[in-house]
Every structure is written in structure tokens, then in C-alpha cells.
């Protein structure tokens, strides 16, 4: 009886969600809201996995993997602007962000992961197309040559936690020298080889991937020991691990490395529904 009631509850929730979404056939509800996208893939690329890793109980460098993107990826050419986010605020679907009127031609910043997810849900309803945040894997693929490999600096490799922490701190302090304090107009940082603008500029971008702590087994298999989806990966000049409710890394949310000075986002259009195909791992890496 309990299983039958639970199945009924899940089915009703599914019907409510489907009923809240507009039909995907025909014209979108508002063409003016449709972002310009770049369609990439399928393709293969080299990817250093995010998270904290250990081997035989000691800190280890993140594994480097060759990853195949099996689906086409339709990703926004640029980050969501302050003016675009303001339309969501005006619709009552997004939380207000201070200073939006002063930076309408710039990427919206100061948004939490929850804010970005709320915008994606609103845009999906408003246009009739499915939008979501990219996974870290998808963002890294789209970033191309702008993707920061995250290879540990000299002195950070090895199992000595003290030496590792000092090397990472020194590298972060050096990288801080050429950051830009305020978000710049869209296009300031140019385009990568895929035509996406402002990747790894002064605005970090939220991804949908959760923080993972994992062990590297003797056969190099990765075994997650902690998956924390209250912490999400922000990608940009480097990776940052941020609580999903914070919109400013300077408030102390970054667990390691240089704090993201500005947090924004871009979305992907979920044409091929790859998250359903990849299942559990889609929201992790």
C-alpha cells in the first residue's frame, strides 16, 4: 500500500510539472527572449575532473580524462545580461539584484546558483524551450582553449598536505594580480575558437555540477565518497566551489583558491535531453 501511494504521489507531481510547462510545438511564447546560441559537438576533448581526490588515503592530483560529448550542445554565445535578468525580476520569477539598472549592457553578477536556476526555469516557461545550466564538463568543452586545465602548480603535487596548501595559496595570490574588479561590457574579453564570448574573463559562470570528493582506486577507477549538491562548481579563470545560495565569492564561500570576484552564468538549450541519457553522473561532473 505504501509503495502504491508513493507511486501515485510521484505521478501527480509529474502531471503538475508538465502542466506548468508550455507546449514545445509551434512558436515560442516570446521570441524576443530567445538567446543567441552556438551549437557544438559531438566531439572528444581532454578534461581534468573537478573535486577533491585522494589515493591510498593521501591527497592526489585530479585525474585527466579523455571525454566524449555524445550529444550536440546548444550553449548561449554570451553570458546572461543584467537587462535580461531584470525581465525575469519584473515578471516576479527572479530575486532582485542590486545595481542592475547601472549595468544593463554587462553580464548580470551577484547571482547565486539558485538565482541562475530560477532564471533558467522562467526562460523555459516564457519561450517554450528547455533551458538549464551547463554541467562543468559541458562548460569546459565549450570553453575550448579558454578552459583552465587546473594542473597543480609546482610544489602542489605529492601527498604532503602542508606543502600542497602553500603551493596552491601562492598560485592563487599570483593569479589575483591581473583580475578586473568590476564586470566589463559584454564582448570585452573577445571570443574563443567556438565563437563564445567572454569565457574565463572576469565573470565566473555557474554550472550545474555538484562538489565531489572521491578516491582513486588502484585500477584508476574513481569512487565518489562525498557528493554535496549544496556546493556547486563555478567555472572561469579557475574552478571554484561555492555554496548554492551565495552570489559573491568574497563573502567567504570559495572553499579553495582565488575567490570569484563576479558570479554570472550562461545557459544551454536542452535539445537532446542529455541529462536523462547520462543519468546520475550528469549533475556531478
Rosetta blueprint (number, residue, H / E / L):
1 X L
2 X H
3 X H
4 X H
5 X H
6 X H
7 X H
8 X H
9 X H
10 X H
11 X H
12 X H
13 X H
14 X H
15 X H
16 X H
17 X H
18 X H
19 X H
20 X H
21 X L
22 X L
23 X L
24 X L
25 X L
26 X L
27 X L
28 X L
29 X L
30 X L
31 X H
32 X H
33 X H
34 X L
35 X L
36 X L
37 X E
38 X E
39 X E
40 X E
41 X L
42 X L
43 X E
44 X E
45 X E
46 X E
47 X E
48 X E
49 X L
50 X L
51 X L
52 X E
53 X E
54 X E
55 X E
56 X L
57 X L
58 X E
59 X E
60 X E
61 X L
62 X L
63 X L
64 X E
65 X E
66 X E
67 X E
68 X E
69 X E
70 X L
71 X L
72 X L
73 X E
74 X E
75 X E
76 X E
77 X L
78 X L
79 X L
80 X L
81 X E
82 X H
83 X H
84 X H
85 X H
86 X H
87 X H
88 X H
89 X H
90 X H
91 X L
92 X L
93 X L
94 X L
95 X L
96 X L
97 X L
98 X L
99 X L
100 X H
101 X H
102 X H
103 X H
104 X L
105 X L
106 X E
107 X E
108 X L
109 X L
110 X L
111 X L
112 X L
113 X H
114 X H
115 X H
116 X H
117 X H
118 X H
119 X H
120 X H
121 X H
122 X H
123 X H
124 X H
125 X H
126 X H
127 X H
128 X L
129 X L
130 X L
131 X E
132 X E
133 X E
134 X L
135 X L
136 X H
137 X H
138 X H
139 X H
140 X H
141 X H
142 X H
143 X H
144 X H
145 X H
146 X H
147 X L
148 X L
149 X L
150 X L
151 X L
152 X L
153 X L
154 X L
155 X L
156 X L
157 X L
158 X L
159 X L
160 X L
161 X H
162 X H
163 X H
164 X H
165 X H
166 X H
167 X H
168 X H
169 X H
170 X H
171 X H
172 X H
173 X H
174 X H
175 X H
176 X H
177 X H
178 X H
179 X L
180 X L
181 X L
182 X L
183 X L
184 X L
185 X E
186 X L
187 X L
188 X L
189 X L
190 X L
191 X E
192 X L
193 X L
194 X L
195 X L
196 X L
197 X E
198 X L
199 X L
200 X L
201 X L
202 X L
203 X L
204 X E
205 X E
206 X E
207 X E
208 X E
209 X E
210 X E
211 X E
212 X E
213 X E
214 X E
215 X E
216 X E
217 X L
218 X L
219 X L
220 X L
221 X L
222 X E
223 X E
224 X E
225 X E
226 X E
227 X E
228 X E
229 X E
230 X E
231 X E
232 X E
233 X E
234 X E
235 X E
236 X L
237 X L
238 X L
239 X E
240 X E
241 X E
242 X E
243 X E
244 X L
245 X L
246 X L
247 X L
248 X L
249 X H
250 X H
251 X H
252 X L
253 X L
254 X L
255 X L
256 X L
257 X L
258 X L
259 X L
260 X L
261 X L
262 X L
263 X E
264 X E
265 X L
266 X L
267 X E
268 X E
269 X E
270 X L
271 X L
272 X L
273 X L
274 X H
275 X H
276 X H
277 X H
278 X H
279 X H
280 X H
281 X H
282 X H
283 X H
284 X L
285 X L
